[in-house]
């Protein structure tokens, strides 16, 4: 089996695939144009979030049998179209869950105590003790999780350990230890912090917009370490400027190629990061292990 690695992947995983007899080519900075030119030569490809696998590329992938997405989201792949062409699409949903959950918890603390803003003030040579002595404790506050799958459940567990009351909204009924399932309207009305953990689909596009912000408490905090496009960024901007939202922490943005949330990041109440939720050594290693396992099992199945 010939496999092309299109995005950075753990070296141990690449070595494991080669040891299993898979012919692995690593071109982890390959451009869209270059990928179109060579895709027909491969039985399988490995991508992360950078590489887009859309219908036009799939049409050129005449020998492709497997797409492995190292990570959770599949929104950069036309999954149903690929499957209609007989191409199997796999991902590694559990491998990076804890890293994303920990970033979410980190953002809870950062928002509650304005840690990034205080650091920036210190680096500017200031000593604004009075300005940054108006934080809040997390214990006793209500955290509302919009979506509660693998990552949301881990966030719930960690937040409950901090003494937070955790509630969550999800369309299907599930049991999550330490958390109570509620309607979206109840979540919006009760939460001191709201964190998004849903995939970006037509159903979740702008799930949180102007109408939802109007239903929230004054002074609520917003976190999105899930997917861009689930949160209406213009509505969030307006809600922060009006004072409805006290602060926001964003690891993902609707347009990460060009806009990258630049207007939002101009607001002092907003902190953020460049989509690094899964960017830990441990997560990368686990993603690599899972990618290698999927590829090796598929190659053996091919014979």
C-alpha positions as CSV (number, residue, x, y, z in Angstrom):
1,X,0.0,0.0,0.0
2,X,1.3,3.5,-0.9
3,X,0.4,6.1,1.6
4,X,1.0,9.9,1.5
5,X,1.4,11.9,4.7
6,X,0.1,15.4,3.8
7,X,0.4,17.1,7.2
8,X,2.9,16.8,10.1
9,X,2.6,13.4,11.8
10,X,4.5,11.8,14.6
11,X,7.8,10.3,13.5
12,X,7.2,7.1,15.5
13,X,3.9,6.6,13.6
14,X,5.6,6.9,10.3
15,X,8.3,4.5,11.3
16,X,5.7,2.0,12.5
17,X,3.9,2.1,9.2
18,X,7.1,1.6,7.3
19,X,8.0,-1.3,9.5
20,X,4.7,-2.9,8.7
21,X,5.5,-2.8,5.0
22,X,3.6,0.3,4.0
23,X,5.3,2.6,1.4
24,X,5.1,5.9,3.1
25,X,5.9,9.2,1.4
26,X,6.0,12.3,3.7
27,X,5.2,15.6,2.1
28,X,3.8,17.4,5.1
29,X,3.8,20.8,3.5
30,X,2.3,19.8,0.2
31,X,0.2,22.4,-1.5
32,X,-3.3,21.8,-2.9
33,X,-2.0,22.0,-6.4
34,X,0.8,19.6,-5.8
35,X,-1.6,17.2,-4.1
36,X,-4.0,17.2,-7.0
37,X,-1.0,16.3,-9.3
38,X,0.1,13.2,-7.3
39,X,-3.1,12.0,-5.5
40,X,-3.8,9.3,-8.2
41,X,-0.5,7.5,-7.2
42,X,-1.7,6.7,-3.6
43,X,-3.9,4.1,-2.0
44,X,-4.2,6.1,1.3
45,X,-3.5,9.6,2.6
46,X,-3.1,11.0,6.1
47,X,-4.3,14.6,6.8
48,X,-4.7,16.9,9.8
49,X,-6.7,20.1,9.6
50,X,-4.6,21.9,7.1
51,X,-5.2,19.7,4.0
52,X,-8.6,20.0,2.5
53,X,-10.0,16.9,0.8
54,X,-12.9,18.1,-1.3
55,X,-14.9,16.6,-4.2
56,X,-12.6,17.9,-7.0
57,X,-9.6,16.3,-5.3
58,X,-11.5,13.1,-4.7
59,X,-12.4,12.9,-8.4
60,X,-8.6,12.8,-9.2
61,X,-7.9,10.2,-6.5
62,X,-8.6,7.3,-8.8
63,X,-6.7,4.7,-6.7
64,X,-7.5,6.1,-3.2
65,X,-9.1,3.7,-0.8
66,X,-8.5,5.3,2.6
67,X,-8.4,8.8,4.1
68,X,-7.1,9.1,7.7
69,X,-7.8,12.3,9.5
70,X,-5.4,12.7,12.4
71,X,-7.7,14.4,14.9
72,X,-11.4,14.8,15.6
73,X,-13.2,17.0,13.1
74,X,-14.0,15.8,9.6
75,X,-15.1,19.2,8.3
76,X,-12.1,19.5,6.0
77,X,-13.2,16.4,4.1
78,X,-16.2,15.8,1.9
79,X,-16.9,12.6,3.8
80,X,-20.1,11.4,2.1
81,X,-18.7,12.1,-1.3
82,X,-15.6,10.1,-0.6
83,X,-17.6,7.2,0.8
84,X,-19.8,7.3,-2.3
85,X,-16.6,6.7,-4.3
86,X,-15.8,3.7,-2.1
87,X,-13.2,5.5,-0.1
88,X,-13.1,4.7,3.6
89,X,-12.8,7.8,5.9
90,X,-11.4,7.4,9.4
91,X,-10.4,9.7,12.2
92,X,-8.8,9.6,15.7
93,X,-11.5,11.1,17.9
94,X,-10.3,10.1,21.3
95,X,-6.6,10.8,20.9
96,X,-6.6,14.5,21.4
97,X,-9.7,14.9,23.6
98,X,-7.8,15.4,26.9
99,X,-5.6,18.1,25.5
100,X,-8.6,20.1,24.2
101,X,-10.3,19.7,27.5
102,X,-7.3,20.9,29.4
103,X,-7.0,24.0,27.2
104,X,-10.7,24.7,27.9
105,X,-10.0,24.5,31.6
106,X,-7.0,26.8,31.2
107,X,-9.1,29.3,29.5
108,X,-11.6,29.3,32.4
109,X,-8.8,30.3,34.7
110,X,-7.4,32.9,32.2
111,X,-10.8,34.6,31.8
112,X,-11.7,34.5,35.5
113,X,-8.4,36.2,36.5
114,X,-7.4,38.1,33.3
115,X,-4.1,36.3,33.3
116,X,-3.0,37.1,29.7
117,X,-4.0,40.8,30.1
118,X,-2.1,41.1,33.4
119,X,1.0,39.5,31.9
120,X,0.8,41.9,29.0
121,X,0.6,44.8,31.4
122,X,3.6,43.6,33.4
123,X,5.6,43.2,30.2
124,X,4.8,46.8,29.3
125,X,6.4,47.8,32.6
126,X,3.2,48.6,34.5
127,X,2.0,47.6,38.0
128,X,-1.8,47.7,37.7
129,X,-2.6,45.8,40.9
130,X,-6.0,47.6,41.4
131,X,-7.1,47.0,37.8
132,X,-6.4,43.2,37.9
133,X,-7.7,42.6,41.4
134,X,-11.3,42.3,40.3
135,X,-11.3,38.6,39.3
136,X,-13.7,35.9,40.2
137,X,-13.5,32.4,41.5
138,X,-14.6,29.4,39.4
139,X,-15.9,27.5,42.4
140,X,-19.6,27.9,42.8
141,X,-20.0,29.2,39.2
142,X,-22.1,27.5,36.6
143,X,-20.4,26.2,33.4
144,X,-22.7,25.4,30.5
145,X,-21.4,23.0,27.9
146,X,-23.0,23.3,24.4
147,X,-22.3,19.8,23.2
148,X,-21.1,17.0,25.5
149,X,-19.3,14.2,23.7
150,X,-15.8,13.0,24.5
151,X,-14.2,16.4,25.0
152,X,-17.2,17.9,26.8
153,X,-17.5,15.0,29.2
154,X,-13.8,15.5,30.1
155,X,-14.3,19.2,30.6
156,X,-17.4,18.4,32.8
157,X,-15.3,16.1,35.0
158,X,-12.5,18.6,35.4
159,X,-14.8,21.6,36.0
160,X,-16.8,19.6,38.6
161,X,-13.6,18.9,40.5
162,X,-13.0,22.6,40.7
163,X,-16.3,23.1,42.4
164,X,-18.3,24.3,39.4
165,X,-21.9,23.4,38.7
166,X,-21.9,21.9,35.3
167,X,-24.9,21.8,33.0
168,X,-24.9,20.8,29.3
169,X,-27.1,20.8,26.2
170,X,-27.1,18.0,23.8
171,X,-29.8,16.9,21.3
172,X,-29.8,13.2,22.5
173,X,-30.2,12.1,26.1
174,X,-26.9,11.0,27.7
175,X,-25.6,10.5,31.3
176,X,-22.6,12.6,32.1
177,X,-21.1,12.1,35.6
178,X,-21.1,15.4,37.6
179,X,-23.3,17.2,35.1
180,X,-27.0,17.8,34.4
181,X,-28.6,17.8,30.9
182,X,-30.8,20.9,30.3
183,X,-32.4,22.6,27.3
184,X,-30.4,25.2,25.4
185,X,-32.5,28.0,26.7
186,X,-32.0,27.0,30.3
187,X,-28.3,26.7,29.7
188,X,-28.1,30.2,28.2
189,X,-30.1,31.7,31.1
190,X,-28.2,30.0,34.0
191,X,-24.5,29.8,32.9
192,X,-21.7,32.1,34.1
193,X,-19.4,30.5,31.5
194,X,-20.4,28.9,28.2
195,X,-18.1,26.6,26.3
196,X,-18.8,25.2,22.9
197,X,-18.0,21.5,22.0
198,X,-20.0,20.8,18.9
199,X,-18.8,19.9,15.3
200,X,-19.5,22.5,12.6
201,X,-22.4,21.2,10.5
202,X,-25.3,22.9,8.7
203,X,-27.4,22.2,11.9
204,X,-24.8,23.9,14.2
205,X,-23.8,26.8,12.0
206,X,-24.2,29.9,14.2
207,X,-25.7,27.8,16.9
208,X,-24.8,30.7,19.2
209,X,-25.8,34.0,17.7
210,X,-27.4,37.3,18.5
211,X,-30.7,35.7,19.7
212,X,-28.8,33.3,22.0
213,X,-26.6,36.1,23.4
214,X,-29.8,38.0,24.3
215,X,-30.9,35.1,26.5
216,X,-27.6,34.9,28.5
217,X,-26.8,36.5,31.8
218,X,-25.1,39.9,31.8
219,X,-21.3,39.4,32.2
220,X,-21.2,35.9,30.9
221,X,-17.9,34.4,29.5
222,X,-17.6,32.5,26.2
223,X,-15.1,29.8,25.3
224,X,-14.8,28.1,21.9
225,X,-12.2,25.3,21.6
226,X,-14.5,23.3,19.3
227,X,-15.0,24.4,15.7
228,X,-15.2,27.8,14.0
229,X,-18.6,28.7,12.5
230,X,-20.6,27.4,15.4
231,X,-20.3,30.8,17.0
232,X,-21.5,34.0,15.2
233,X,-18.3,36.1,15.6
234,X,-20.0,39.3,14.6
235,X,-22.7,38.8,17.2
236,X,-20.0,37.9,19.8
237,X,-18.2,41.2,18.9
238,X,-21.4,43.2,19.4
239,X,-22.2,41.4,22.7
240,X,-18.7,42.2,24.1
241,X,-18.9,45.8,23.0
242,X,-22.3,46.2,24.6
243,X,-21.1,44.6,27.9
244,X,-23.4,41.6,27.6
245,X,-20.4,39.3,27.4
246,X,-17.5,40.1,29.9
247,X,-14.9,38.2,28.0
248,X,-14.2,35.4,25.4
249,X,-11.5,32.9,24.8
250,X,-11.2,31.5,21.3
251,X,-9.0,28.7,19.9
252,X,-11.0,28.4,16.7
253,X,-12.3,30.9,14.2
254,X,-14.8,30.8,11.3
255,X,-12.1,31.9,8.8
256,X,-8.7,30.6,10.0
257,X,-7.0,31.2,6.6
258,X,-7.5,34.9,6.2
259,X,-9.5,36.8,8.8
260,X,-8.5,34.6,11.9
261,X,-10.7,36.6,14.2
262,X,-8.6,39.7,13.8
263,X,-11.5,42.1,14.7
264,X,-12.3,40.2,17.8
265,X,-8.7,40.0,18.9
266,X,-8.5,43.8,18.9
267,X,-10.9,43.8,21.9
268,X,-9.0,43.7,25.3
269,X,-11.7,41.3,26.7
270,X,-10.8,38.6,24.1
271,X,-7.9,36.2,24.4
272,X,-7.1,33.4,22.0
273,X,-4.8,30.9,20.4
274,X,-4.2,29.7,16.8
275,X,-6.2,26.4,16.9
276,X,-3.8,24.6,19.3
277,X,-6.3,22.5,21.2
278,X,-4.7,19.2,20.1
279,X,-1.2,20.7,20.1
280,X,0.5,18.9,22.9
281,X,3.2,16.3,22.8
282,X,1.0,13.7,24.3
283,X,-1.9,14.3,21.9
284,X,0.3,14.2,18.9
285,X,1.8,10.9,20.0
286,X,-1.6,9.4,20.6
287,X,-2.9,10.7,17.3
288,X,0.2,9.2,15.5
289,X,-0.3,5.8,17.2
290,X,-4.0,5.7,16.2
291,X,-3.1,6.8,12.6
292,X,-0.5,4.0,12.3
293,X,-2.9,1.4,13.8
294,X,-5.7,2.3,11.3
295,X,-3.2,2.3,8.3
296,X,-1.6,-1.0,9.3
297,X,-4.9,-2.7,9.9
298,X,-6.2,-1.5,6.5
299,X,-3.1,-2.6,4.7
300,X,-3.4,-6.1,6.2
301,X,-7.0,-6.2,5.1
302,X,-6.0,-5.2,1.6
303,X,-3.5,-8.1,1.6
